[in-house]
Amino acid sequence: MLIEFSVKNYRSIRDKQTFSMAAGSAKEMFDENTFNSGIARLPNLLKLAVVYGPNAAGKSNFVKAIQFMRQFVKLSSKDSQQGERIEVIPFLFDKENRSVPSEFEVVFVQEQVRYQYGFSVTSQNVTAEWLIAYPQGKPQRWFERMYNPETGKTKWHFSPKFTGKREVWKEATRTNALFLSTAIQLNNQQLKPVFDWFNVVLRIMPPIAQEDLNIKYTFKKCETGEGKKNVLDFMNAADITIADIEVNTEPLMPEKLPDDMPQDMKDAFLKMIEGADKEPKLTSCKMHHKTGAADERVTLDLGEESDGTKKLFSLAGVWMHLLSEGLILVVDELDNSLHPLLLRFLVKLLQNPEVNKNNAQLIVATHNTALLDSEILRRDQVWFMERDDSSASRLYPLSDFSPRKNEAIGKGYLQGRYGAVPFIGQWVF
């Protein structure tokens, strides 16, 4: 469960920006859009939040900040060597911030314990890292490290509540790697819930090739009769008239390559097959559509389907996995190729307590105003992002404006009432 995420000095984000999935204290409609975390004195959490803003406002950088934090936790201890550069990009539009560390922090619940974990980094070093756990509702600062650039040394602090081979893990932690990642590599069990939250629970879906990256989940579902039935029900509930789905996987043999494929591409493919650990597989999909006649079907290859159908099919397995496992999904531009009503369909599934029984959460960066509707979202589920005169991104919630409960939020947004819209000038050719 995500409670809060903060980022500072990363890409277009200069000053600290904090995003929250905690439900507001004001009385709102749609209590079903929230859930109880099970943690005493913690407010209900939101199942969904949307971030709006014009192009180049920083929405994608907000998603990239979450992605960077996740990847650095997962890989910093095993995918680099001492002295290698950390691929972090600070705010570049003023000289002062170019040499200042970028900072990331997240507050979350995992296995009924609240955690607060963060770190700051430059391209050379991890300059700070900290973890606070609340196992009995009271804070325990399990560990903290602070790098002193003047001495080139790191000061460490460990809580008595943090047990195990602390000195071994500390000595093994490189200056360009996280202690959390290193300790996990050396079999620390106390930190495993924290690492698992990043590695298993938190998922990021980039805007590039979403169908290609995620369709494997739907193909996997279609391998069983029950899974295929669930996919069919999902598609038909969205008014896609499909009677059956046929998914076939077979070895990808050289003779099956297209005749018009350039020879250099064929040579590269053959070389890839020779060096592969596993035999490459080719998965094909056909959809059998209902027609007006009772026994008549029209069969189309997946590639012949509309962009909207392919997008929805690719999301079917992802959505089922998200809901069944109670994951957190962060998506940049979910609405590509989706009709606004299909976007609403996906959101309503997530916010339906009978469907989302495991409290999955979704964060969407989008332009699509189809969701800016007081009949779908609470006011505390809407966020905006814009750039100021110094090109720094600013993130703020709709609740800052105290809109009326029945206010036409989408119309007000397009009229510029809440900011975060492009200023359109004139151009003559």
N, C-alpha and C positions, 0 to 999 in steps of 0.2 A: 504494500500500500504506500503510495506516495503522499506525503504531507506537504513538502515544500522543496523548491530548488532555487538556488541562488548562484549567480555568476557575475564576475567582475573582470574588466579588462580583457575581453576576448572578442576578437574580430571587430564588429561594429558596436559592441557593448563596452562602454567605457566605465561608467559608474555602476555600482552594485545594483543589480535588478533581481527582484525576488518574485517568484511565481508560486502561488499557493493552491493546493487542492482541498484546503479546509473550507467547509461550508461557512458562510457568513452568519453572523449572529442575528441579523434582521430576519423578521418573519417572512418566509417565501412560500410560493406555491411549489408543487411537485416535490414533496418530501421523498418520493421514490427515486429521485435523481441523486440521493445521498445514501450513505450507509454508515452504520456504527462500526468504528474501528475495533471495538472491544477493549480499548485502552482508557482507563479512568481519567477524567478531566480533559480528554482530548475531544474536540468538536467532531461532529460528523464529517465524513470526507465525501467529495464529489466523485461521481462515476465518470463525468465527462467535463472537459473544459476546452474552449475554442479560442484561438488567438488570431485576431484580424489586424490587417494593416496593408498599406500600399506596397508595391514592388520596391525592393531595396530598403525596406524599413528595418529589417533585422529578424524577421520571422524564421527564415531558414538558419540564420546564425544562432538563434535561440535553440533550435533543434540540434544543430551541430555541436553546441556547447554540452548538451546532455549526452550526445553521442561520444564526444571526446572524453568526457568523464568516465563513461562506461568502458570504452576501449582502453583507456589508460589503466583503469583498475584491473581489467582482464589480462592485459598483455605487457605492462611495463616491466615486469620482473623476468620475462622469458623471451621477449622479442627484441631486446636491445642489449648492448654491452656498455660497460663503463666508458663515459666520454662521448657516447653517441648523442646526437641532437634530439631533443623532445620537440615533436611537430605541433607546437602550440603557437597560435598567431594572436598577439596582443592588439589592442586598439592602436592603429597606425597614424591617426589623423592629428596627433600632437606628439612632440618629441619626448615629453616626460613619460608617457605611458609605454613607449616602446621598450624601455628597459625595466619596467615594473612587472612583478609576477602577475600572472592570470590566476584568478581564484574561483574555485568551484566548491559548493557545499550542497548536501541533500539531507533532508530529514524524512525518515520513512519508518514503516512498521514491518517487521519480518518475524514470523513465528511468535507473535504476540509480545514482541519487545520493540520499543521505540529506539531508534538510533539517529545520531547526528554525526555525519562523516563529511570531511572536507579536506582539500589540499590546495596549495598554491604552487605554481611552477613557472620557471622561465624556460627558455630553449636549452639551457645547460643543466639546471638543477631543480629538484623538488625543494622548495624553500620552506615549506611548512606542511604538516599533515596532522590530523587530529581525529579522534573517535570518542564520542560520548555515548554511553549506553544507559538505558533506563529500565533495568530488569525488574525492579520493584517500584517503579514510578519515580525513583530518585536518581539524579544524575551521577554517573560514575565515569570519570575521564580515564578510559582504559589506557590510552597512549597519546603522546604528543611529541612532535619533533619540530625544531626551529633551527634553520640554517643561518649562520652568521657570515655574511659575505666578507667582512673585514678579516676574520680569522680563518675562514674557510672550513670551520668546524660546525657540527650539528649538535645541539643540545637536546637530550631526550628526557622524557618523563613517562613513568609507568605507574599505574595504579596497583595497589595490592590485590585488587579484584581481577586484574589481568594476569593470568597464570601461564605457566609453561616456560619454554626455553627462550626467554626474552632477550638475553644477551646474544644468543646464537642468531636469532632472527635479526636483531639490530645490526650485528656485524656483517651479516650477509646482504643487507640492504644497500644497494648502490645509490649514489647521490642523484642519479637520474631515474630512479625507480621508486615505487611506493612500498612502504613497510607492509601495508595490507596485502599487496600482491605477493611480496616475497615470503611473508609468513605462511600464506596459503600454500605456496609452492613447497614449503618445508613442513607441510602437514599440520598446521595449526588448526585445531578443531573449534576453538572458541570464536574465531573470526569467520568460520564457514557460513553462518547465516547471513552475515554482511556481504560476503563475496557472492553468495548464491543470489542475493537480491539483484546485484548488478548483472550476473552471468545468466540467470535463468528467468527472473521475474520481469526485469526491465527490457523492453524490446523497442527498436527504432526501425521505422520504415521510411527510407529516403524516397524522394519523388522520382528518381531515375529508374526506369525499368521495373516498376513495382510489380507488374504482372509476371515478368520473367523471374524475379527474385522470390516471389511468394507462391506461385502456382504449384510448387512442389507439395505444399501442405494440402491443397485440394486433391492433387493426384494421389497422395498418400491415403486420404480419406476414402477415395473411390476404390481402393484395393479390397475392401470388405463390403459385403452386401448391406450391412447396417450403415456404414459410413457413406456409401453411395446414395442410399435412401435419404440420409440427412442432407447431403448436398443437393439432391433433387428437390427436397422440400424447401430448402433455403432459396433456391433459384425460383421455384414456382411461387413462393410467398411474395417474391419481388416482381411477379407478373411476367416471368420469363417462361414461356410455354415449352417445357422440355419433358418428353416422355421417358427418355433414357439417356445415359451417358456411357460411352464406351472408351475406356482407357487401356491402351496396349503399350507394353514396354518390351523391347527386344534389343539384342546386341546391335550396336552401331557399326556396321561393316563398311569397308572402303567402297565396295561395289554399289552401296546405296547412296553414295554421294551424288548430288545433282550433276548432270552431264555438263551444264554450263558453268560449273564452278571453276574459277581460274586455277591453273595448275599449281601456282605457288601456294594457294590456300589448301589444295589437296595435299601437297607435300608437307605443309605444316601440320595438317590434321593427322596424317600417317605417322609423323614423328611424335605427336602427342600420344597416339595410341600405343606406340612402342614403349614410351616411358611411363605409362600410367600404371599405378598400383592395382587398379580395378578395371575390369573390362567396361569401356564406355557403353552407356545405354541410350537408346532413343525412345522417347515417350511420345505417343501420338494420342489424340483425343478427338472423338466424333460425338456430336450431339444429335439426337433423334428428336425432332420437333413434332408436336401434335399439329394436325390439320383439321379442316372442317369435317372430313370423312372419318368415321369411327376407327377404321383399321388402317388408315393411311398415315405414313410417317415421311418426313423430309429429313434427310441426313446431311449435315454440314460438318466439315472439318473445323476445328476450333479457330484456325486462322481465317476462315470465311465468315465467322461471326462478327457482329458489330463490336466496336470498341467498348461500348457499355457492357455488353454480355461478357466479353473477355475479362473486363475489369472486375465485374461482380463474381465471375467464376473463380478468378484468382484470389479474391478476398474471402470466398466461402470458407475454405479451409483455415485461413488465418483467423477469421472471426470465430469459428467454432473452437479453435485452439485457445484463443484469447479468453472466451467465456468459460470454457471447461476448466482451464487451469488458473483462472483469476489473475491474469498477467496485467502488466502496465504497458500500453502501446502508445508510442509517440510517432505521429505521422505528419509528414510535410506534404500538403496538397493531396489529401485523400480524395477530393472530389474530381480529379482528372478523369474525364470520359464518363462520369456518372451523372445521370439526371438528378435534379434536386430532390425529387421524391424518393429516389433510391438512396440518396444520402440520408434523408430523414428515416428511411426504413432501417438502415444500419444503426443509426443513433438510437432509435426507439428500441431496437433489440437490446442494446447495451444498457439502457435505462429501465428496462422491464425487470423488476425484481424476480419474476418467475423464470426468466431466461438467464439473467446474470446473477446466478445464485452464489458465485464465488467472489463477488466484488471486484471484477475486472475494472480497470480504469483506462480511459482514452484521452489523449491530448492531441488536438488537431490544429495545425497552422494552415489557414485557408483564406481565400478571397470570397468564397461562396456565401452569399448572405441568406441562403435558404434556411440556415440554422438560426439566424438572428430573429427569432420569433418567441415571444413571451409564452406561447402555447407549447413550446418544446423545451426551452432552457430557462433556468433561473437566472436572475441578474448576476449572481456570484459565479456563474459558469463562463462568463464572457470577459475576455481580455483584449487589449489593443496594444499595438506596437507602432511607434513612429520614430523618425529621426529628428533631432533638434538642429539648430543652426550650425552646430559644430560637428555635424554628421554622426553624433552619438545616438544609439538606439535607446528608447525609453519604453518600458513595459508597465502598463497600468490597468486596473480592472474597471469594468463598467460601473461597479458599485461606487466609484469615486464621484459619479455624477448623480447618484440617487434618483434614477429614473422611476417614473410611476410604474406600478405593477402591470398596467394594461397599455403601456406606452409602445408605439410602433418602433421597436428598436432598429430594425433593418432600415426603415425609411429615415430615421434620425441619423443613423450612421452614414448613409449615402449623402445626406445633406450636410455632413461635417459637424454634427452636433457634439460628437465625442472625439473629434480629431482622428488621426491615423488614416487619413484619406489623401490621395495624391492631389496636388495643386496643378490643374490642367491649364496650360497656357494656349496661345495661338501660334500656328505655324502656317506659313504661306510658301508655296513652291512655285 
